[in-house]
Amino acid sequence: MNSDALFRQERRGLTFECRDVETRHEMVLRSLMRVIDGRLRQRWIATAVEGDLVVRSEDNRIALQPIGRGAYADATQHSRVLAFPFNYHTLEDTLNELGDLLEQASPALPSRIDRHAMATNSFRLRHWPEAGLVATRERMRMSAVLLRADVSAGELTRMIGCTAGECRQLLTDLHDAGLLSSEPLAAGKRDIQNPFLSSLTVRERVGVIGRIRARLGL
């Protein structure tokens, strides 16, 4: 099933991919992006392949290039080059400019799980996400469960003790990064406890998450 049908627009989620970027440049870029995230008009999510924005470094500069594929065909001519050292104001203006360009080029790009899908679908991680997507304890715990079993958003919220909004935002971010698969629940099983998870006590659930994290070296 194509999970894109389950999402709708809020703050647009766009991906960026670092190709041939020096380690120090990538560290600076990611750090600044975390600092200015609240001031950006789009949410920028790191991905390993096929990002909406490709970042490359050469000498003491980085180039940010919107990728021209499909609806983005007109965006490739709008590359921006930033010379080090640059400040977060420059990066903020550049990302907002390129984000608006990409958003206009693909106005139908989805980026939010609707509330109906939250109750009628199960979700699972294809593989462990990059560190930026699991930067908090709750996100790490939710991701560990999603890697182990197909669960609904309601199950995940009850297990971890997070809010529905926190759960929905994580699922949205994982989807935008291409890491999330989803399947519709049977009509009689919508938003009820997963048999595997419901059979566990709270202590056992914590143990399951701990073993998953240990296996992943976290």
N, C-alpha and C positions, 0 to 999 in steps of 0.2 A: 504493500500500500504506500502511496506517495504521501509522506507526512506533511508536505507543504500545504495540503488542503486543510490542515488543522490549525493553521496560523493566520493571524491577521495583524494589521499594522498598529504599532504604537510608536515608540522611538525606534527608528530604523536600525536594524542590525546589519553591519557590513563587516567583511573579513579582510585582514591584511596578511600578506605572506612575505617573510623575509628570505630573499634569495641572494646568496653570495654577499652577505652582510657581515662585516667584521664584528666579532663578539662584543667589543666595547661599544661600538655604535648601536648594536641591537639592544644592549643593556640600557644605554642612555635613552633610546627611543621608547622602550617599553616602560621605563620608570616615569618618564614625562607623560606618557599617555595615561598612566594610572592617576597621576596627579591632576590632570585636566579633564578626566572623564566626565565629571559633572557639568562641565561647560561646553561639551561637544554636542552637536545637534544629532549625531548618530552614535550608536554603540559600536566600537571597533573591537573585533574579536580575532585573536590570533588563530591562524590555520596553517597546516603544513603544506597544503597544495591548493591550487586554484583559488587564490584569494581575489577579492574584488580590487584590492590595491596591492601592487607588488613593490617591495622596497629593496633597493640595491645600494651598495656603498662602493665608492671609488675614491682613492686618496683620502681626503678629509671631508667628504661630502656624502650625503645620501640622496638618492633619487626616488621619488614616490610617483608611481605610474598607475593610473586607472587601467584596468585590463579591458581590451576591446573584444568581447565575445558576446554574441547574441545582441541583447538590447544595449550593451555597452559599446557598441561599435564606434560611436562618435567620441568616446572618452579618451582614446589613446593619445590624442594630440595635446592633452592637458597635463603633462607630467610637470612636477615641481621638483626643484633641487634645493636642498638646504645645506649650507656649509657649517661645519662645526667651528666653534661652539655656537649653537643657536639656543634661544630661550623658549620657555613654554608658550609665550604669547605668539611667537612665530609659528610654532607647531600647531597651536590651537587654530589660528587663522587658516593655515594650509589644510588641515584635516577637515575643517568645516566647509571650506571651498570645494575640496575634492569630494567630500561626502554628499554635499548638495548636488554636485554634478552627477554622481552615480545614482543618487535617488531620483533625480529628474529623468535619467536615462532609463530607469526601470521602476516606474511608479507602482507597479503591482507587486514588487518584491515583498513577500510576507515576513513578519517577524514577531508574531505573538500567538500564543496558544489561546483559543477562545474557551470560555468557561464550559461549554458543552463538551468539548474534547477532553477537558480536564477530568470529567466524570465518566466518560464513555470509552477511554482508550488506555491501554497499558504502554509503558515506555521502557526502553532498555538502551544502555550505552553500547556502542560498537567497540570502542576501546577507550582507554584512560585518556582524559583530556590534558591539555597543557596546563602548567601551573597557574597561569593567570585566571583560568576558569574555576579553579578550586582553591581560591585564595583564603577562604574562611573555613572554620571547622565544620560548620553546618553544610557548606557546599561539598566539602570532602566526604562527609558522612553520607550525604544523599547520593553522590556519585558512586561511592563504594557499593551501595545497595543496588543502584541501577546497573552496575556492572555484573552483579550476581544473579539478578532475577528480574522478570518482567513485572512491573508494578504500576499501579495507577497513581495519579498525583495525590489522591486522598490517602492511599496507603502510605505513601512516602511522607506526607505531612504528619500523619499520626505517629509513624515510627520514629522520626527524627525530632519531632516537637517543634518544627519550624512553622512559619505562617504560610498560608496559601499563596500569598504574593511572592514570598521568597522562593517557594517551590516552583511557581509558574515562571519566575524570572530565570532560574537555573535551567529549566527545561527549554525555554526560549533560546538561551545562550548556547546550549548544547546543540540544539537544532540548527542554529545559524552557523555553527562551526562544522556542521555535517557529521556530527557524532551520534545523533539520536535516531533510533528506529521506533516505530509505533505500530500497534495493532489494535483494532476495535475489540472491546470486551463483548462477550456474549450478553444478550439482553438481560438475562437473569443474574449476571455476575457483575454488573456495573458498580464500580466503586465499593466493592466489598473486600474483605481481607483476602489477600493471596494465601492459598493453603499452606505454602512453605513458610511464609512470614507469620501467619496467624497462629501457627503451631508452636512458635517460639515465645518464651518468656522475655521480659524486657532485658534481663541479664544475658540471656542467650543471644538476643538480637545484637546487643553491644559486642558480644564475643564474636559473632559472625562478621561484623564490620571490622573488628580488630584483626581477625585473621585475614580478611581481604586486604587490609592496609599493609599487614606484615608481608603478605605475598607480593605486594606491589613495591615493597621496600620503602613504605611511607612512615 
